[in-house]
Amino acid sequence: MSTRSMGIALRATLGFSCIAALCFFLGIFALQQISEVRSQALEIQDNWLQRVRALAAANTSLNRYRMGSMQHILTNSSEEMDEYEAKASIRLSQIREQMAVYSQLLQTDSERDQLQTFNLSLEAYAKRHQELLQVSRAGDKAAARNHLASIRNAYDQMTKSFEQLIIQADQGAKAAGEQSLVSYTEAKFGVLLVIALVVLGTICIAWLLTRSIIEPLNEALKCAQTVAAGDLTHAITPSGNDEATRLLEALEAMQGVLLSTLRQIGSSSTQLASAAEELNAVTEEGGRETHRQHLEIEQAATAVTQMSVAIEQVARNAAFTLELTQTSQQKALSGQRSMEQTLTSLASLANDVLSSAREVEGLADQAQGIGKVLEVIRTIAEQTNLLALNAAIEAARAGDAGRGFAVVADEVRALAHRTAQSTREIEEMIGSIQTGTDKAVKAMQLSNTRSQEVLTKAEQASAALETIVENSNEISRQNLQITTATEEQARVARAVDQNILTIRNVSVQNSEGAKQISAASQSLAVLAAELYTMLKKFRTD
């Protein structure tokens, strides 16, 4: 099955899926090799390394176990002997435990036989060691030293077996390390080989996928370049069922549409040139008519503007006259109100003058009454003076007995004299008041007469002002009607002027539009010619 029968998306999905599968295989293979290397490492860590550690610990315990026997021989203290014997027992138990751990790590029968040989030699040495400790505890240190020399062969036999175990463990560890290195080398080589295969497979898949996309795109590009060069007769033959095939089919359809469209444009361009010439002629005739209409509208607009200016002047004059009339009316009303207040004030003043005259007459009468009272007081003072004089004379006659009474009489006489003198002064003042009161009464009577005359004149002036106010109201109403009518005419004139101006602007726009249409028709004719020239660049036959 050809790859062109599949879509680009499906092809790309399959290609990337194959690449992903190769990467997945590479990952699985690498994980397997890493797992193998890990197994070798775990073998070294969990087996051989543990063997070495167990043997090292057992070797340390053996040395301490032998050193304990020598320390036991050298000491004479029973407590230290007990301590060394206890430590020897503990170290022997540690050796057995460590060798038990070592036995669990063994994998072959030969290794187990070697361990059995060591265990037998260890038990033999332990038995001889116990006998040594008993001789040493008995106190015979020389026999103990001889016994220590006699068990050296057993110790050497045990050490030799132990060294065989160490050599065996060392050889096994080296072998495991070499095997781990071999496994690492093989894994690295295998991974590199698989990586090379995966890269090669990826390159092949990418090349096939790119080739299946680029080839039809190049074919479509050549077709598009042919159409761009103006050749619409080149046959396009799409094959396949992918997006590039559909692109070629679309280019084939576009070529057919362009070919049909260009043929129609060629036919239409000729008709367009003829129609443009006719439109130019009609537009020029319409432009001339529009220019004549514009001149007439200009004259009408000038006349209407002058009429509007005259009407607005009349309206302003009428409005100014109305304003002056209203101001005069307000002044007349203010004068009328002032005159009414004046009449009220004059009437009040006349009443006040009349009342003041009456009060002054009453004051004159009271002054006369005060004069009478003062006459009585003066008479009483004279009589008091005479009585005081008689009393003084009688006191003088009485001699020393009437001296005090004479003093009182002198005081009374002096008081009576002052009272008489004051009474005369008050009578003079009252006389002056009576004279002034008489003059005031005459003046008040004269003022009352004149205020009555002024009141009469003010009433006449008030009546005249009322007539003026009524006439001003009538004039104001007439002026208001004139102003309203004039303003209405002015608004109508301005509206007519605005309409004329609008018509003039429309006429100007029509004239400009006619010019633009004429220019456009000429340009259209030029474009039709250019379009026909451009159509000749395409091969349609």
VEXVEX-463201 format. One record per residue (C-alpha): y, z, x; chain. Coordinates in steps of 0.2 Angstrom, whole numbers, plus 2048, in hexadecimal, padded with zeros to 3 digits. Example, Ala and Ser with C-alpha at 12.3 -4.5 7.8 and 13.67 -1.06 7.14 Angstrom:
REM residues 2
> 7EA / 827 / 83E / A
> 7FB / 824 / 844 / A
//
This chain:
REM residues 541
> 800 / 800 / 800 / A
> 811 / 7FB / 807 / A
> 81E / 808 / 80A / A
> 82B / 7FE / 801 / A
> 822 / 801 / 7F1 / A
> 827 / 813 / 7F2 / A
> 839 / 81A / 7F0 / A
> 842 / 820 / 7FF / A
> 842 / 832 / 7F8 / A
> 82F / 831 / 7F7 / A
> 82D / 829 / 808 / A
> 838 / 836 / 810 / A
> 82F / 844 / 807 / A
> 81E / 83D / 80D / A
> 825 / 83B / 81F / A
> 82C / 84C / 820 / A
> 81D / 853 / 818 / A
> 812 / 84B / 826 / A
> 81E / 852 / 833 / A
> 81D / 863 / 82B / A
> 80A / 862 / 82B / A
> 80A / 85E / 83E / A
> 816 / 86D / 841 / A
> 80A / 877 / 836 / A
> 7FB / 872 / 840 / A
> 804 / 875 / 851 / A
> 809 / 887 / 84B / A
> 7F7 / 88B / 845 / A
> 7F0 / 884 / 856 / A
> 7FD / 88E / 860 / A
> 7F9 / 89E / 856 / A
> 7E6 / 89B / 859 / A
> 7E9 / 89A / 86C / A
> 7F5 / 8A9 / 86C / A
> 7E7 / 8B3 / 862 / A
> 7DB / 8AE / 870 / A
> 7E6 / 8B4 / 87E / A
> 7EA / 8C4 / 873 / A
> 7D7 / 8C7 / 872 / A
> 7D5 / 8C6 / 885 / A
> 7E4 / 8D2 / 887 / A
> 7DD / 8DE / 87B / A
> 7CC / 8DD / 884 / A
> 7D5 / 8E2 / 894 / A
> 7DF / 8F0 / 88C / A
> 7D2 / 8F7 / 880 / A
> 7C3 / 8F6 / 88C / A
> 7C5 / 8F3 / 89E / A
> 7D6 / 8FD / 89F / A
> 7CE / 90B / 896 / A
> 7BE / 90B / 8A2 / A
> 7CA / 90C / 8B1 / A
> 7D3 / 91B / 8A9 / A
> 7C3 / 924 / 8A5 / A
> 7BC / 921 / 8B6 / A
> 7CC / 927 / 8BE / A
> 7CD / 937 / 8B4 / A
> 7BA / 93A / 8B8 / A
> 7BD / 937 / 8CA / A
> 7CB / 944 / 8CA / A
> 7C0 / 951 / 8C1 / A
> 7B2 / 94E / 8CD / A
> 7BE / 951 / 8DC / A
> 7C4 / 961 / 8D4 / A
> 7B3 / 966 / 8CF / A
> 7AD / 965 / 8E2 / A
> 7BD / 96E / 8E8 / A
> 7B9 / 97C / 8DC / A
> 7A9 / 980 / 8E5 / A
> 7B1 / 980 / 8F6 / A
> 7BF / 98C / 8EF / A
> 7B1 / 997 / 8E8 / A
> 7A8 / 998 / 8F9 / A
> 7B9 / 99D / 901 / A
> 7BE / 9AB / 8F6 / A
> 7B6 / 9BD / 8F5 / A
> 7BF / 9C2 / 8E5 / A
> 7B3 / 9C3 / 8D6 / A
> 7C2 / 9BF / 8CA / A
> 7C6 / 9AF / 8D3 / A
> 7B3 / 9AA / 8D4 / A
> 7B3 / 9AC / 8C1 / A
> 7C2 / 9A1 / 8BF / A
> 7BB / 994 / 8CB / A
> 7AB / 994 / 8C1 / A
> 7B4 / 992 / 8B1 / A
> 7BE / 984 / 8B7 / A
> 7AE / 97C / 8BE / A
> 7A6 / 97D / 8AD / A
> 7B5 / 975 / 8A5 / A
> 7B7 / 967 / 8B2 / A
> 7A4 / 963 / 8B0 / A
> 7A7 / 962 / 89D / A
> 7B6 / 956 / 8A0 / A
> 7AB / 94B / 8AB / A
> 79E / 94A / 89E / A
> 7AB / 946 / 890 / A
> 7B3 / 939 / 89A / A
> 7A3 / 930 / 89F / A
> 79E / 931 / 88C / A
> 7AE / 928 / 888 / A
> 7AA / 91B / 896 / A
> 799 / 919 / 88F / A
> 7A0 / 913 / 87E / A
> 7A9 / 905 / 888 / A
> 79A / 8FE / 890 / A
> 793 / 8ED / 88A / A
> 784 / 8E8 / 894 / A
> 774 / 8F1 / 898 / A
> 777 / 8F0 / 8AB / A
> 787 / 8FA / 8A9 / A
> 77E / 907 / 89E / A
> 770 / 909 / 8AC / A
> 77D / 90B / 8B9 / A
> 786 / 919 / 8AE / A
> 774 / 921 / 8AC / A
> 772 / 922 / 8BF / A
> 783 / 92A / 8C1 / A
> 77F / 937 / 8B3 / A
> 76E / 93C / 8BB / A
> 777 / 93E / 8CC / A
> 785 / 948 / 8C3 / A
> 778 / 954 / 8BB / A
> 76F / 956 / 8CC / A
> 77F / 95A / 8D5 / A
> 784 / 966 / 8C7 / A
> 774 / 96F / 8C8 / A
> 775 / 971 / 8DB / A
> 788 / 976 / 8D9 / A
> 783 / 984 / 8CD / A
> 776 / 98B / 8DA / A
> 784 / 98A / 8E7 / A
> 790 / 995 / 8DC / A
> 782 / 9A1 / 8D9 / A
> 77F / 9A3 / 8EC / A
> 792 / 9A4 / 8EF / A
> 793 / 9B2 / 8E2 / A
> 785 / 9BC / 8EA / A
> 791 / 9BE / 8F9 / A
> 787 / 9B4 / 906 / A
> 795 / 9A8 / 90B / A
> 78B / 9A1 / 91A / A
> 77C / 99C / 90F / A
> 789 / 995 / 902 / A
> 791 / 98A / 90F / A
> 77F / 984 / 915 / A
> 77B / 981 / 903 / A
> 78B / 977 / 901 / A
> 786 / 96C / 910 / A
> 775 / 96A / 908 / A
> 77B / 963 / 8F8 / A
> 787 / 956 / 900 / A
> 779 / 949 / 8FE / A
> 779 / 94C / 8EC / A
> 78C / 94A / 8EB / A
> 78C / 93B / 8F5 / A
> 77E / 933 / 8EA / A
> 789 / 937 / 8DB / A
> 799 / 930 / 8E3 / A
> 790 / 920 / 8E8 / A
> 78A / 91E / 8D6 / A
> 79C / 922 / 8D0 / A
> 7A3 / 915 / 8DC / A
> 797 / 908 / 8D5 / A
> 79E / 90C / 8C4 / A
> 7B0 / 909 / 8CB / A
> 7AB / 8F9 / 8D4 / A
> 7A3 / 8F3 / 8C4 / A
> 7B2 / 8F7 / 8B9 / A
> 7BE / 8EF / 8C6 / A
> 7B4 / 8DF / 8C6 / A
> 7B3 / 8DF / 8B3 / A
> 7C6 / 8E1 / 8B2 / A
> 7C9 / 8D3 / 8BF / A
> 7BD / 8C8 / 8B5 / A
> 7C6 / 8CC / 8A5 / A
> 7D7 / 8C8 / 8AD / A
> 7D1 / 8B8 / 8B4 / A
> 7CA / 8B3 / 8A3 / A
> 7DA / 8B8 / 89A / A
> 7E4 / 8AC / 8A7 / A
> 7D7 / 89E / 8A3 / A
> 7DA / 8A1 / 890 / A
> 7ED / 8A1 / 893 / A
> 7EC / 891 / 89D / A
> 7E1 / 888 / 890 / A
> 7EC / 88E / 882 / A
> 7FC / 888 / 88A / A
> 7F4 / 877 / 88E / A
> 7ED / 875 / 87D / A
> 7FE / 87A / 875 / A
> 807 / 86E / 880 / A
> 7FB / 860 / 87B / A
> 7FD / 864 / 869 / A
> 810 / 864 / 86A / A
> 80F / 853 / 873 / A
> 804 / 84C / 865 / A
> 80F / 854 / 858 / A
> 81F / 84C / 860 / A
> 817 / 83B / 861 / A
> 811 / 83C / 84F / A
> 822 / 841 / 84A / A
> 82A / 833 / 853 / A
> 81E / 827 / 84B / A
> 821 / 82D / 83A / A
> 834 / 82D / 83C / A
> 834 / 81B / 843 / A
> 829 / 815 / 835 / A
> 834 / 81E / 828 / A
> 845 / 818 / 830 / A
> 83E / 806 / 831 / A
> 839 / 806 / 81F / A
> 84B / 80B / 81B / A
> 855 / 801 / 827 / A
> 84D / 7F0 / 825 / A
> 851 / 7EE / 813 / A
> 863 / 7F6 / 816 / A
> 866 / 7E9 / 823 / A
> 860 / 7DB / 817 / A
> 86C / 7E2 / 80A / A
> 87A / 7E3 / 817 / A
> 878 / 7D1 / 81C / A
> 879 / 7CC / 80A / A
> 889 / 7D6 / 807 / A
> 890 / 7CE / 817 / A
> 88C / 7BD / 810 / A
> 895 / 7C1 / 800 / A
> 8A3 / 7C8 / 809 / A
> 8A5 / 7B8 / 813 / A
> 8A7 / 7AF / 802 / A
> 896 / 7A7 / 801 / A
> 88F / 7AA / 7F0 / A
> 882 / 79D / 7F1 / A
> 876 / 7A6 / 7FD / A
> 866 / 7AB / 7F4 / A
> 861 / 7BE / 7F4 / A
> 84F / 7C1 / 7F2 / A
> 84B / 7D4 / 7F0 / A
> 839 / 7DA / 7F2 / A
> 831 / 7EB / 7F0 / A
> 834 / 7FA / 7E4 / A
> 840 / 806 / 7EE / A
> 852 / 80A / 7EE / A
> 856 / 7FC / 7FA / A
> 84E / 7EF / 7EF / A
> 858 / 7F5 / 7E0 / A
> 868 / 7F4 / 7EC / A
> 863 / 7E1 / 7EF / A
> 860 / 7DE / 7DD / A
> 871 / 7E6 / 7D9 / A
> 879 / 7DB / 7E7 / A
> 871 / 7CC / 7DF / A
> 877 / 7D0 / 7CE / A
> 889 / 7D4 / 7D5 / A
> 888 / 7C2 / 7DE / A
> 884 / 7BA / 7CD / A
> 892 / 7C4 / 7C4 / A
> 89F / 7C0 / 7D2 / A
> 89A / 7AD / 7D1 / A
> 89C / 7AD / 7BF / A
> 8AC / 7B7 / 7BF / A
> 8B4 / 7AC / 7CD / A
> 8B0 / 79C / 7C3 / A
> 8B8 / 7A4 / 7B4 / A
> 8C7 / 7A9 / 7BE / A
> 8C9 / 798 / 7C5 / A
> 8CA / 791 / 7B4 / A
> 8D6 / 79E / 7AE / A
> 8E2 / 79D / 7BD / A
> 8E6 / 78B / 7B7 / A
> 8EA / 790 / 7A6 / A
> 8F3 / 79F / 7AC / A
> 8FF / 794 / 7B7 / A
> 903 / 789 / 7A7 / A
> 906 / 798 / 79D / A
> 911 / 7A0 / 7AA / A
> 91C / 790 / 7AB / A
> 91E / 790 / 797 / A
> 922 / 7A3 / 797 / A
> 92F / 7A0 / 7A5 / A
> 938 / 793 / 79A / A
> 938 / 79E / 78A / A
> 93E / 7AD / 794 / A
> 94D / 7A4 / 79B / A
> 952 / 79E / 78A / A
> 950 / 7B0 / 783 / A
> 95A / 7B7 / 792 / A
> 969 / 7AC / 78E / A
> 969 / 7B1 / 77C / A
> 968 / 7C3 / 781 / A
> 977 / 7C1 / 78C / A
> 982 / 7BA / 77E / A
> 97C / 7C9 / 773 / A
> 980 / 7D5 / 781 / A
> 992 / 7CE / 782 / A
> 995 / 7D0 / 76F / A
> 98E / 7E1 / 76F / A
> 99A / 7E6 / 77E / A
> 9A9 / 7E0 / 773 / A
> 9A3 / 7EA / 764 / A
> 9A0 / 7FA / 76F / A
> 9B2 / 7F9 / 776 / A
> 9B9 / 7F8 / 765 / A
> 9AF / 806 / 75E / A
> 9B3 / 811 / 76D / A
> 9C6 / 80E / 76A / A
> 9C4 / 812 / 758 / A
> 9BA / 822 / 75C / A
> 9C7 / 828 / 768 / A
> 9D5 / 825 / 75B / A
> 9CB / 82F / 74E / A
> 9C8 / 83D / 75A / A
> 9DB / 83E / 75E / A
> 9DE / 83F / 74B / A
> 9D1 / 84C / 749 / A
> 9D8 / 857 / 758 / A
> 9EA / 856 / 750 / A
> 9E3 / 85B / 73F / A
> 9D9 / 869 / 747 / A
> 9E9 / 86F / 751 / A
> 9F3 / 86E / 741 / A
> 9E6 / 878 / 738 / A
> 9E6 / 885 / 746 / A
> 9F9 / 886 / 745 / A
> 9F9 / 888 / 732 / A
> 9EB / 895 / 733 / A
> 9F6 / 89F / 740 / A
> A05 / 89E / 735 / A
> 9FB / 8A4 / 726 / A
> 9F5 / 8B2 / 730 / A
> A06 / 8B6 / 736 / A
> A0D / 8B5 / 724 / A
> 9FE / 8C1 / 71E / A
> A02 / 8CD / 72C / A
> A15 / 8CC / 727 / A
> A10 / 8CF / 715 / A
> A05 / 8DE / 719 / A
> A14 / 8E5 / 724 / A
> A20 / 8E2 / 716 / A
> A15 / 8EB / 70A / A
> A13 / 8F9 / 716 / A
> A26 / 8F9 / 718 / A
> A29 / 8FA / 705 / A
> A1D / 909 / 705 / A
> A26 / 911 / 713 / A
> A37 / 90E / 70B / A
> A31 / 915 / 6FB / A
> A2B / 924 / 704 / A
> A3B / 925 / 70E / A
> A46 / 924 / 6FE / A
> A3B / 932 / 6F6 / A
> A3D / 93C / 706 / A
> A50 / 93A / 707 / A
> A51 / 93F / 6F5 / A
> A46 / 94E / 6F8 / A
> A50 / 952 / 707 / A
> A60 / 951 / 6FE / A
> A5A / 95D / 6F1 / A
> A54 / 969 / 6FF / A
> A65 / 968 / 707 / A
> A6D / 96D / 6F6 / A
> A61 / 97B / 6F4 / A
> A65 / 980 / 706 / A
> A78 / 980 / 702 / A
> A75 / 98B / 6F3 / A
> A6B / 997 / 6FD / A
> A79 / 998 / 70A / A
> A85 / 99D / 6FC / A
> A79 / 9AA / 6F7 / A
> A78 / 9B0 / 709 / A
> A8B / 9B1 / 709 / A
> A8B / 9BC / 6FA / A
> A7E / 9C7 / 702 / A
> A88 / 9C8 / 712 / A
> A98 / 9CD / 707 / A
> A8E / 9DC / 700 / A
> A88 / 9E1 / 711 / A
> A9A / 9E0 / 718 / A
> AA1 / 9EB / 70A / A
> A93 / 9F7 / 70D / A
> A97 / 9F7 / 720 / A
> AA9 / 9FB / 71D / A
> AA5 / A09 / 711 / A
> A99 / A10 / 71E / A
> AA6 / A0F / 72B / A
> AB2 / A19 / 71F / A
> AA5 / A26 / 71C / A
> AA1 / A28 / 72E / A
> AB4 / A2A / 732 / A
> AB5 / A38 / 724 / A
> AA6 / A40 / 72C / A
> AAE / A40 / 73D / A
> ABD / A48 / 736 / A
> AB3 / A55 / 72D / A
> AA9 / A58 / 73D / A
> AB9 / A5A / 747 / A
> ABF / A67 / 73B / A
> AAE / A71 / 73C / A
> AB1 / A73 / 74F / A
> AA2 / A76 / 75A / A
> A96 / A78 / 74B / A
> A9A / A66 / 746 / A
> A9A / A5E / 757 / A
> A88 / A57 / 755 / A
> A8C / A50 / 744 / A
> A9C / A48 / 74C / A
> A91 / A3F / 758 / A
> A86 / A38 / 74B / A
> A95 / A33 / 740 / A
> A9C / A29 / 750 / A
> A8B / A20 / 752 / A
> A8B / A1C / 73F / A
> A9D / A16 / 740 / A
> A99 / A0B / 74F / A
> A89 / A04 / 746 / A
> A93 / A00 / 737 / A
> AA1 / 9F7 / 742 / A
> A93 / 9ED / 74A / A
> A8B / 9E9 / 739 / A
> A9C / 9E3 / 732 / A
> A9F / 9D8 / 742 / A
> A8E / 9D0 / 741 / A
> A90 / 9CD / 72E / A
> AA1 / 9C4 / 732 / A
> A98 / 9B9 / 73F / A
> A8A / 9B5 / 733 / A
> A97 / 9B1 / 726 / A
> A9F / 9A5 / 732 / A
> A8E / 99D / 736 / A
> A89 / 99C / 723 / A
> A9A / 993 / 720 / A
> A96 / 986 / 72E / A
> A85 / 984 / 726 / A
> A8C / 981 / 715 / A
> A99 / 975 / 71C / A
> A8A / 96B / 725 / A
> A7F / 96C / 716 / A
> A8D / 965 / 70B / A
> A8E / 956 / 718 / A
> A7B / 954 / 718 / A
> A7A / 954 / 705 / A
> A87 / 946 / 705 / A
> A7E / 93C / 713 / A
> A6D / 93E / 70A / A
> A75 / 938 / 6FA / A
> A7C / 929 / 704 / A
> A6B / 926 / 70D / A
> A62 / 926 / 6FC / A
> A6D / 919 / 6F5 / A
> A6B / 90E / 704 / A
> A58 / 910 / 704 / A
> A57 / 90B / 6F2 / A
> A61 / 8FB / 6F7 / A
> A56 / 8F8 / 706 / A
> A46 / 8FA / 6FB / A
> A4D / 8ED / 6EF / A
> A50 / 8E1 / 6FD / A
> A3E / 8E4 / 704 / A
> A36 / 8E1 / 6F3 / A
> A3F / 8D0 / 6F2 / A
> A39 / 8CC / 704 / A
> A27 / 8D1 / 700 / A
> A27 / 8C5 / 6F1 / A
> A2E / 8B7 / 6FC / A
> A20 / 8BA / 709 / A
> A13 / 8BA / 6FC / A
> A19 / 8A9 / 6F6 / A
> A19 / 8A3 / 709 / A
> A07 / 8A9 / 70A / A
> A01 / 8A0 / 6FB / A
> A09 / 890 / 701 / A
> A01 / 892 / 712 / A
> 9F0 / 895 / 70A / A
> 9F2 / 884 / 701 / A
> 9F8 / 87B / 711 / A
> 9E9 / 883 / 71A / A
> 9DD / 87C / 70D / A
> 9E4 / 86B / 70E / A
> 9E4 / 86B / 721 / A
> 9D2 / 871 / 721 / A
> 9CD / 862 / 716 / A
> 9D6 / 856 / 721 / A
> 9CE / 85D / 731 / A
> 9BD / 85D / 729 / A
> 9BF / 84B / 723 / A
> 9C6 / 846 / 734 / A
> 9B8 / 84F / 73E / A
> 9AB / 846 / 733 / A
> 9B3 / 835 / 736 / A
> 9B3 / 839 / 749 / A
> 9A0 / 83E / 749 / A
> 99D / 82E / 73F / A
> 9A7 / 824 / 74C / A
> 99E / 82C / 75A / A
> 98D / 829 / 752 / A
> 992 / 816 / 750 / A
> 998 / 816 / 762 / A
> 988 / 81E / 768 / A
> 97E / 811 / 75E / A
> 988 / 803 / 765 / A
> 986 / 80A / 777 / A
> 973 / 80C / 773 / A
> 972 / 7FA / 76D / A
> 97C / 7F4 / 77C / A
> 970 / 7FE / 788 / A
> 961 / 7F6 / 77F / A
> 96A / 7E5 / 781 / A
> 96C / 7E8 / 793 / A
> 959 / 7EE / 794 / A
> 954 / 7DE / 78B / A
> 95E / 7D3 / 797 / A
> 957 / 7DC / 7A6 / A
> 946 / 7DB / 79D / A
> 948 / 7C8 / 79B / A
> 94D / 7C6 / 7AD / A
> 93D / 7D0 / 7B2 / A
> 932 / 7C6 / 7A7 / A
> 939 / 7B6 / 7AE / A
> 936 / 7BD / 7C0 / A
> 925 / 7C3 / 7BA / A
> 921 / 7B2 / 7B3 / A
> 926 / 7A9 / 7C3 / A
> 91C / 7B6 / 7CD / A
> 90D / 7B3 / 7C1 / A
> 90E / 7A1 / 7C5 / A
> 90E / 7A4 / 7D7 / A
> 900 / 7B0 / 7D6 / A
> 8F6 / 7A3 / 7CB / A
> 8F8 / 797 / 7D9 / A
> 8F3 / 7A4 / 7E7 / A
> 8E4 / 7A9 / 7DC / A
> 8DE / 797 / 7DB / A
> 8E1 / 795 / 7EE / A
> 8D6 / 7A5 / 7F1 / A
> 8C8 / 79F / 7E5 / A
> 8C6 / 790 / 7F0 / A
> 8C1 / 79B / 7FE / A
> 8B0 / 7A0 / 7F5 / A
> 8A1 / 794 / 7F5 / A
> 89C / 793 / 7E2 / A
> 893 / 782 / 7E2 / A
//
